[in-house]
Amino acid sequence: MITEGSNTFAAMPTRTWLRDPSDRFIGESFALVISSDGSRPWTFVEGTSLSIAEERNAFIPKIPAALVQPIRKPCPSQISTTSQ
């Protein structure tokens, strides 16, 4: 966690599992977590939406350069549950 001005920031790794009758998919990303007073409430922003600087800067306070954001895999991994 990093505090800059009145905002506290954290990056939290996330994993999403999706399943259908024959396959499972796992997507890995992160959530940027922000508090404007260092306490409650916290705002969670899914990390994929932060990849375009113009969009990120339009609705999120300046993200500190010292905040290390987890490396995001570009697409979900597919785990086949059917034998070949």
N, C-alpha and C positions, 0 to 999 in steps of 0.2 A: 504494500500500500504506500502511496505517495500523496502527500498533501502539498498543494500549491495554492496560495491565496486562501480562499474559503472553501475550495473543493478538495475532496479526498478521492483518489482514483485507485482502482485495483483491476488486474486482468485475471479472469478465472477461466481455466480450460473447461470446455464442454464437450460432451459426446452425445450424439443422438442415434438411437436405434430405430430402424424401420423394418417391418417384416410383412411379407406376403406369403401365400401358401407354399411357394417354392424357393424363395430367397430371403436373405437378410442383408440389410445395408447399414453401414456404420458411417456417420459423418462426424468429423472432428473439427472444432472451431474454438472460439473463446467468447466470453462475454466481458465487455468493459463495464465496470461497476463504478458508479459515481454517487457521492453524497455531497450536498452543498454546505452541510454544517458539521461534517465529521461524525455524524450519528445517524439518526433515522430521518427521513426515509432514504433508502438506497434505490438508485435507478439502474436497471440492467439493460444493456444494449448489445444485441447479438453482433459478434465481431465481423461477420461477412459484410454487413452494411457499412463497415468502416474502411473498406478498401479504396473508395473513391474520395480523394481529399476534399473536393468541393462539397460533396454531400456531408462528409464527416464534420467539416468546419461550420456548416450551416446550422447544425442542431446540437453540437456538443461543445462545451467549453474547451479551451485549449488543452490538449492532452500533453502532459509533461514529457519531455524528451527522455527522461530517465526511466519512464515506465516501460518495462520490457513486456511486450505483448507476445503471447505464445505463438509459435509457428503454426499456421493453419494449413491443413492439407487441402489441395484445390478441389477435390471431388470426393464423394462418398466411396468407401470401399465396399465391394460386393463380396459376400461370403456365401457361396453356393451350398445349399443343404441337400442337393441332389447328387447322387454318385454318378460318375461317368465311366 
